[in-house]
Amino acid sequence: MIPAFTDPNFTQLNSTFFLEEPSLTPREVKILEWVSRGKTNGQIWLILSMSPQTVAKHLTRINTKFRVRSRTEAAVHFVLMNQQRSVVS
């Protein structure tokens, strides 16, 4: 579970949480970008010109890589991962 959602007093990134970033395919990154913007699977498959089953399969793989249970957790993880990357750069 992502610390920001389990600890109400969480105020900064836990650097050890993101030590191992999962390897995402370019398509998985695109899907996560749209999920993090609030798009539904139905909207994403139309935007990316793929079948709904393909979007769902990518999200299943993303959840496995991030060790999360939902698209919301995956999106939060993705956003926090990118924030950390921009802080480190």
SULNOR-V431846 format. One record per residue. N is the residue number from 1. RES is the residue in three letters. PHI is phi as a letter, one per 20 degrees, with the letter a starting at -180 (none if undefined). PSI is psi as a letter, one per 40 degrees, with the letter a starting at -180 (none if undefined). Layout:
<<N RES PHI PSI> <N RES PHI PSI>>
This chain:
<<1 MET none i> <2 ILE f h> <3 PRO g d> <4 ALA f d> <5 PHE e e> <6 THR d d> <7 ASP d h> <8 PRO f e> <9 ASN e e> <10 PHE f h> <11 THR c e> <12 GLN b i> <13 LEU f h> <14 ASN e h> <15 SER f d> <16 THR f e> <17 PHE f d> <18 PHE d f> <19 LEU f d> <20 GLU d g> <21 GLU f h> <22 PRO f i> <23 SER e h> <24 LEU d i> <25 THR f i> <26 PRO g d> <27 ARG f d> <28 GLU f d> <29 VAL f d> <30 LYS f d> <31 ILE f d> <32 LEU f d> <33 GLU g d> <34 TRP f d> <35 VAL f d> <36 SER f e> <37 ARG e e> <38 GLY n e> <39 LYS f i> <40 THR e i> <41 ASN g d> <42 GLY f d> <43 GLN f d> <44 ILE f d> <45 TRP f d> <46 LEU f d> <47 ILE f d> <48 LEU e e> <49 SER l f> <50 MET c i> <51 SER f i> <52 PRO g d> <53 GLN f d> <54 THR f d> <55 VAL f d> <56 ALA f d> <57 LYS f d> <58 HIS f d> <59 LEU f d> <60 THR f d> <61 ARG f d> <62 ILE f d> <63 ASN g d> <64 THR f d> <65 LYS f d> <66 PHE e e> <67 ARG l f> <68 VAL c i> <69 ARG d e> <70 SER b i> <71 ARG f d> <72 THR f d> <73 GLU f d> <74 ALA f d> <75 ALA f d> <76 VAL f d> <77 HIS g d> <78 PHE f d> <79 VAL f d> <80 LEU f d> <81 MET f d> <82 ASN f d> <83 GLN f d> <84 GLN f d> <85 ARG f d> <86 SER f d> <87 VAL f d> <88 VAL f d> <89 SER f none>>
